[in-house]
Amino acid sequence: MTLRRAGLWLLDLLFPLYTIGSTPGRRQYWRILPVWRASKLFAAVFFILAGAAFFIDLSAGGGYSLRAVFVLAAVLGGLHIIVILAELRSPRYVIFPILMIAAVFLLFGRVPLQQRTQEFTRHRITLDATCLFVAMLISYRLFLSFTTSAGMAHVTLQTELSFAHAMQKTLVPPLSYRGCGLEAFGCSVPSAKVGGDLVDLVADGENVFAYLADVSGHGISAGIMMGMVKTAMRQALRTQQSLPALLESVNAVLPAVTEPEMYATLAALRFHGSSQLELALVGHPPVLHYRQESHDIRRYAMQQFPLGLVAQPDYASLQVDCAPRDLFVVVTDGLTETVNAADQEFGLERIEKSIAAHIVETLPQIYEAIMRAVSDFGEQRDDRTILLIRVLDDAQ
């Protein structure tokens, strides 16, 4: 055992309540643990520290005022909870509750001892010992309840989310492509509750097929379905089917391997060279098309069922003409449905303004500009994924 580890072990032994955030891993755990989940733990801390007041009175032979002892118990328990919260959330402010605790001890030390008879002392010692025992018993019960319920549930949830994050990172790496007269960039930013956003691109000769999918639900089940969608799409592309037929074949596969209530929205773009685009939207937000010639943005929307929702959806596609420097933008509802403090949604219009303001920049820069605008607008509650595809000049 190294000297450092021995020192940390000794601190854990002597000050178990102050070292719960002594390492980055511990601090990260307590920061993401909701306060309501930690309520039993804080109550346990309150009672175990409140018991110190009865121990002090017991050491003094029960000579302090009973009211002063109970006040000290309440103040000590409350201030120690504040110390722990400050240490975990705002360490620079931890000195203030510590100074308050020191001041409370100094003030309590000035409380005069009361006159007491032998009978009074015996009853007070019995009362102090009883209160101390009850405080320890309640604290122990609360600690046990926390570890077997809220604490365990949170650990299970975080384990599942970590696994889903790793799965999403493996299946959905940042996308960067340049060739066949096109350049593309796509990236997904998972939320705290991992969903199943998927961005992918396959180039085959002069044809480029790119799509963005958003699986319903969160956690491991959504991540697994995301992997199924990617596998099914890649397999269907090998059959050289039309875009509607390709989506219908994927739709026929999913219900048999997923839960009934799960589905996936999807935007698929198949470029035939760099001048012709075929696109299909199934339950997905509109595709945005910035046209260089007219300097405007057109929205392409289609009312079609998501993948895996109905047996025979009868999908269709649209044909779109492309020109050099045109830009196609596909996003998930994790961006458009971001809400601010006034409960307003970010929407497509604000995305269009970001596109127009940064249209001459590189695709990663446009991506960062949109993400920055959404982050400034409201808190992230769902995966945020963007796919950008630009038609290159002939010279490029």
Secondary structure, 3 states (H helix, E strand, C coil): CCHHHHHHHHHHHHCCCCCCCCCHHHHHHHHHCCCCCCHHHHHHHHHHHHHHHHHHHHHCCCCCCHHHHHHHHHHHHHHHHHHHHHHHHCHHHCHHHHHHHHHHHHHHHCCCCCCCCHHHHHHHHHHHHHHHHHHHHHHHHHHHHHHHCHHHHHHHHHHHHHHHHHHHHHHCCCEEEEECCEEEEEEEECCCCCCEEEEEEEEECCEEEEEEEEECCCHHHHHHHHHHHHHHHHHHHCCCCCHHHHHHHHHHHHHHHCCCCCCEEEEEEEEECCCEEEEEEECCCCEEEEECCCCEEEEECCCCCCECCCCCCCCCCEEEECCCCCEEEEECHHHHCCECCCCCECHHHHHHHHHHHCCCCCHHHHHHHHHHHHHHHCCCCCCEEEEEEEECCCCC
